[in-house]
Amino acid sequence: QVQLVESGGGLVQPGGSLRLSCATSGFTNSNAAMSWYRQAPGKERELVASMSSTFDVTNYPSSVKGRFTISRDTAKNTVYLQMTSLKPEDTAVYYCSAVMPWGTRHWGQGTQVTVSS
């Protein structure tokens, strides 16, 4: 059974950093395309980072490029999102997602990130 469990969210001041973790089980995360999305109140869910299953090619939208970094540790069955220089507009619920080789997408339950002074 595929499971994704996010952690590491919280309250941080503008300019601060957070590292989100996504504990994966039921599959080998190196075989899946992993990504992080976020959803702010009243807005659509948006992609903030992705990593391909082959060669770990990463991709970021311009809103977070240079500030967010996605990585994976297959031995620890964990995918990370390192976030730096956080801004109030980064406030959202952050979700981990995995796309299996056969195309099925799975989601975690989300973790809240609040950037405020």
C-alpha positions, 0 to 999 in steps of 0.5 A, a space after each residue: 500500500 502506497 503511503 506518503 506522510 509529510 512533516 516539518 511544516 510550521 510557523 516561520 518568519 519571513 526570510 527564514 527556512 524550513 525543510 519538509 519531509 515526505 516519508 514514503 512506503 509501499 514503493 521505492 521512491 527512486 522508481 517514482 516521479 516525486 513532486 511537491 505541491 502547495 495550496 493556499 486558501 482560495 487558490 488552486 493547488 500548484 506545483 512547486 518542485 518536481 523530480 523525475 524518476 530517471 536521472 533525478 531531473 528537477 524542475 521549479 516554477 519561477 516563483 520558487 526557483 533558487 529558493 526551494 530544492 527537492 531531493 530524495 534519500 532512497 535509503 531513508 525512503 524520504 523525499 525533502 523540500 528545502 525552502 529558504 528565503 521564505 515569503 508570506 506568499 509561500 504560506 500554504 498547505 504543502 503536499 507530497 505527490 508520487 507518480 508510479 511508473 504505471 501512471 497512478 498518482 498518490 498524495 500525502 495528507 499535507 503539512 501547513 507552512 505559515 510565513 509570518 512575523 
